[in-house]
Amino acid sequence: MSRKDRLLNILDFLNDHSFVTVDTLSRHFFISPPTVYRDLRELEEQMLIIRGNGGAMRISADRTSMPLDIRRTIHAKAKAAIAHRAMELVRPHTFLFLDASSTTGYLIDCFSPSLDLTVLTNGVSAAVQLTQRGIRTYYTGGRFFGSSTAAGGKISYDSLDRFHIDMLFFSCYGVEPKGAIVDPSEEETLLRRHLLRRPITSVFLCDGSKFGKGSIFRVASLDQVDYMVTDSPLPPAYPLPRRGILVASQDGT
């Protein structure tokens, strides 16, 4: 069997299993563990799998079924840098909405009780994380979606009208070449659209790996948000956010 065929067979095997250990792959394909490690490293470099805990899991096409704690590990340095740069926009004593994305989790890591922030979120994990950091926290409630730890539906939308929100921080799956911000989750897309229609400052957090990626549901166009915070220059021909772009370096500056 050629190496290319072996890599394809490993991918097929991972498609049928949520998580597979190196030992399992070694026994199944009759190859040594060092060979498995090399193959998995190559597949990870191609953004086809995630390695960890002595094994690997397949990255789904839309990542919607991927647990939040796994999504946090993808482009982690970029997300942390984006979060640090986005803090330049956060003012003390403000009311923020954070969506349930993995990138906003890194923003929460930057929050301090001394900022006297109030935060509303539709993310269960985000709500727990905020509370642990001593931040005044409200949760939208609504229909719960397990792997994303997000809530959506009418209860979530109705809860937004009970609060005067100053700023929205959100992320999405991708940005299409003409500047459409897109996501595979219908419920989370509807929630973001609802918020973007309100007269609040919107901040889109987006690492460079999301440029050029398409998906099913359109959240908004880049020129319909106020700020974008990213770790990469915006590709040519993309529309500009209304108030500007903040570009973060990998060291958080």
C-alpha positions as CSV (number, residue, x, y, z in Angstrom):
1,M,0.0,0.0,0.0
2,S,1.4,3.4,-0.9
3,R,1.6,6.2,1.7
4,K,-1.0,8.2,-0.1
5,D,-3.4,5.3,0.0
6,R,-2.6,4.7,3.6
7,L,-3.4,8.3,4.5
8,L,-6.7,8.0,2.7
9,N,-7.6,4.8,4.5
10,I,-6.7,6.4,7.9
11,L,-9.1,9.3,7.0
12,D,-11.9,6.8,6.1
13,F,-11.3,5.0,9.4
14,L,-11.5,8.2,11.4
15,N,-14.7,9.2,9.6
16,D,-16.3,6.1,11.2
17,H,-15.0,6.7,14.7
18,S,-15.3,9.8,16.9
19,F,-11.7,9.3,18.3
20,V,-9.0,6.7,17.5
21,T,-5.8,6.0,19.4
22,V,-2.4,5.5,17.8
23,D,-2.3,1.9,19.1
24,T,-5.6,1.2,17.4
25,L,-4.4,2.6,14.1
26,S,-1.2,0.7,14.4
27,R,-2.9,-2.6,14.9
28,H,-5.6,-2.0,12.3
29,F,-3.2,-1.0,9.5
30,F,-0.3,-3.2,10.6
31,I,2.1,-0.3,10.9
32,S,4.4,0.8,13.6
33,P,3.3,3.6,16.1
34,P,6.1,6.0,14.8
35,T,4.7,5.6,11.3
36,V,1.2,6.4,12.6
37,Y,2.5,9.5,14.4
38,R,4.1,10.7,11.1
39,D,1.0,10.0,9.1
40,L,-1.2,11.8,11.7
41,R,1.2,14.8,11.8
42,E,0.9,15.1,8.0
43,L,-2.9,14.9,8.1
44,E,-3.0,17.5,10.9
45,E,-0.9,19.9,8.8
46,Q,-3.5,19.6,6.1
47,M,-6.2,20.6,8.6
48,L,-7.9,17.3,8.2
49,I,-7.6,15.9,11.7
50,I,-6.9,17.1,15.3
51,R,-4.3,15.2,17.3
52,G,-4.3,14.8,21.1
53,N,-4.5,12.4,24.0
54,G,-2.6,9.7,22.2
55,G,-4.8,9.7,19.1
56,A,-6.7,11.7,16.6
57,M,-10.2,12.8,15.5
58,R,-11.5,13.9,12.1
59,I,-12.4,17.5,11.5
60,S,-15.9,17.6,10.2
61,A,-16.7,19.7,7.1
62,D,-18.5,22.4,9.0
63,R,-17.1,21.8,12.6
64,T,-20.6,22.1,14.0
65,S,-20.4,18.7,15.6
66,M,-17.0,19.4,17.1
67,P,-17.0,20.0,20.9
68,L,-16.2,23.5,21.9
69,D,-13.1,22.5,23.9
70,I,-11.7,20.9,20.7
71,R,-12.5,24.0,18.6
72,R,-10.7,26.2,21.1
73,T,-7.4,24.3,20.2
74,I,-7.7,25.2,16.5
75,H,-5.6,28.3,15.7
76,A,-5.4,28.9,19.4
77,K,-2.5,31.4,19.2
78,A,-4.3,33.5,16.6
79,K,-7.5,33.5,18.6
80,A,-5.7,34.6,21.8
81,A,-3.9,37.4,19.8
82,I,-7.2,38.6,18.4
83,A,-8.8,38.6,21.8
84,H,-6.0,40.7,23.3
85,R,-6.3,43.2,20.4
86,A,-10.1,43.3,20.7
87,M,-9.7,44.4,24.4
88,E,-8.7,47.9,23.0
89,L,-12.4,48.3,22.1
90,V,-13.7,47.2,25.6
91,R,-14.6,50.1,27.9
92,P,-15.3,49.8,31.6
93,H,-18.9,49.8,32.9
94,T,-20.3,48.5,29.6
95,F,-22.9,45.8,28.7
96,L,-21.6,43.3,26.2
97,F,-23.1,40.4,24.3
98,L,-20.7,37.5,23.6
99,D,-21.8,34.6,21.3
100,A,-20.9,31.0,22.0
101,S,-17.9,30.9,19.6
102,S,-14.5,29.5,20.7
103,T,-12.9,32.9,19.9
104,T,-15.0,34.8,22.4
105,G,-13.8,32.3,25.0
106,Y,-10.3,33.8,24.6
107,L,-11.8,37.3,25.0
108,I,-13.3,36.2,28.4
109,D,-9.8,35.2,29.4
110,C,-8.8,38.9,29.2
111,F,-11.7,40.2,31.4
112,S,-11.1,41.5,34.9
113,P,-13.7,42.3,37.6
114,S,-12.1,45.7,37.8
115,L,-13.6,46.6,34.4
116,D,-17.1,46.3,36.0
117,L,-18.5,44.7,32.9
118,T,-22.0,43.1,32.5
119,V,-22.2,40.3,29.9
120,L,-25.1,38.5,28.3
121,T,-24.3,35.3,26.4
122,N,-26.0,32.4,24.7
123,G,-23.1,30.1,25.5
124,V,-23.3,27.8,28.6
125,S,-19.5,27.4,28.7
126,A,-19.1,31.1,28.3
127,A,-21.5,31.9,31.1
128,V,-19.6,29.5,33.4
129,Q,-16.2,31.0,32.4
130,L,-17.5,34.5,32.9
131,T,-18.8,33.7,36.4
132,Q,-15.5,32.1,37.4
133,R,-13.7,35.3,36.5
134,G,-16.0,37.3,38.6
135,I,-17.9,39.0,35.8
136,R,-21.6,40.0,36.2
137,T,-23.2,37.5,33.8
138,Y,-26.6,36.8,32.3
139,Y,-27.6,33.8,30.1
140,T,-30.2,34.0,27.3
141,G,-31.7,30.6,27.9
142,G,-33.4,28.8,25.0
143,R,-33.0,25.6,23.1
144,F,-29.7,24.0,24.0
145,F,-27.3,22.6,21.4
146,G,-25.0,20.1,23.0
147,S,-21.6,20.1,21.3
148,S,-21.6,23.8,20.7
149,T,-22.8,24.6,24.2
150,A,-25.0,27.3,22.6
151,A,-28.6,28.2,23.1
152,G,-31.0,29.5,20.4
153,G,-34.6,29.8,19.4
154,K,-37.4,32.1,20.3
155,I,-36.6,32.2,24.1
156,S,-33.1,33.4,23.3
157,Y,-34.3,36.0,20.9
158,D,-36.9,37.3,23.2
159,S,-34.4,37.6,26.1
160,L,-32.4,40.1,24.1
161,D,-35.2,42.7,24.3
162,R,-34.9,42.8,28.1
163,F,-31.4,44.3,28.1
164,H,-29.7,47.5,26.8
165,I,-26.6,46.1,25.1
166,D,-23.7,48.4,24.2
167,M,-21.5,46.0,22.2
168,L,-21.7,42.7,20.4
169,F,-18.6,40.5,20.0
170,F,-19.1,37.5,17.7
171,S,-17.3,35.1,15.4
172,C,-18.5,32.8,12.6
173,Y,-17.3,29.9,10.4
174,G,-16.1,31.9,7.5
175,V,-16.0,34.9,5.2
176,E,-16.8,34.4,1.6
177,P,-14.7,36.2,-1.1
178,K,-17.3,38.9,-1.6
179,G,-17.4,39.6,2.1
180,A,-20.4,37.6,3.3
181,I,-20.0,36.4,6.9
182,V,-21.4,32.9,7.0
183,D,-22.0,30.0,9.4
184,P,-23.5,26.5,9.2
185,S,-25.7,27.0,12.3
186,E,-29.2,28.3,11.5
187,E,-30.0,29.1,15.1
188,E,-26.8,31.0,15.9
189,T,-27.1,32.8,12.6
190,L,-30.6,34.1,13.4
191,L,-29.4,35.2,16.9
192,R,-26.5,37.2,15.4
193,R,-28.7,38.7,12.8
194,H,-31.2,39.8,15.5
195,L,-28.4,41.5,17.4
196,L,-26.9,43.2,14.3
197,R,-30.2,44.9,13.6
198,R,-29.9,46.7,16.9
199,P,-28.1,50.1,17.3
200,I,-25.1,48.6,19.1
201,T,-21.4,48.5,18.3
202,S,-20.6,45.2,16.6
203,V,-17.1,43.6,16.6
204,F,-16.4,40.6,14.4
205,L,-13.5,38.4,15.6
206,C,-12.0,36.4,12.7
207,D,-8.7,34.6,12.3
208,G,-7.2,34.5,8.8
209,S,-8.0,30.8,8.3
210,K,-11.7,31.8,7.8
211,F,-11.1,34.0,4.8
212,G,-12.5,32.4,1.7
213,K,-14.6,29.8,3.5
214,G,-18.3,29.4,2.6
215,S,-21.3,28.0,4.4
216,I,-25.0,27.7,4.3
217,F,-26.3,30.7,6.2
218,R,-25.5,34.3,5.7
219,V,-25.1,36.4,8.9
220,A,-24.1,39.8,7.4
221,S,-21.7,41.5,5.1
222,L,-18.4,42.8,6.4
223,D,-19.5,46.3,5.6
224,Q,-22.5,45.8,7.9
225,V,-20.3,45.4,11.1
226,D,-18.5,48.2,12.9
227,Y,-15.1,46.6,13.6
228,M,-13.2,43.5,12.5
229,V,-10.4,42.1,14.6
230,T,-8.1,39.6,12.8
231,D,-4.6,38.3,12.7
232,S,-4.2,38.6,8.9
233,P,-4.5,41.4,6.4
234,L,-7.9,41.5,4.7
235,P,-7.7,40.0,1.2
236,P,-8.1,42.4,-1.7
237,A,-11.7,43.2,-2.9
238,Y,-13.2,42.3,0.5
239,P,-15.6,45.1,1.7
240,L,-14.4,47.0,4.7
241,P,-16.1,47.2,8.1
242,R,-17.8,50.6,8.8
243,R,-15.3,51.8,11.5
244,G,-12.1,49.9,10.9
245,I,-10.0,46.8,11.2
246,L,-7.6,45.9,14.0
247,V,-4.9,43.5,13.1
248,A,-3.2,41.5,15.9
249,S,0.2,39.8,15.7
250,Q,0.7,36.3,17.1
251,D,2.4,37.7,20.2
252,G,-0.8,39.6,21.1
253,T,0.4,43.1,20.0
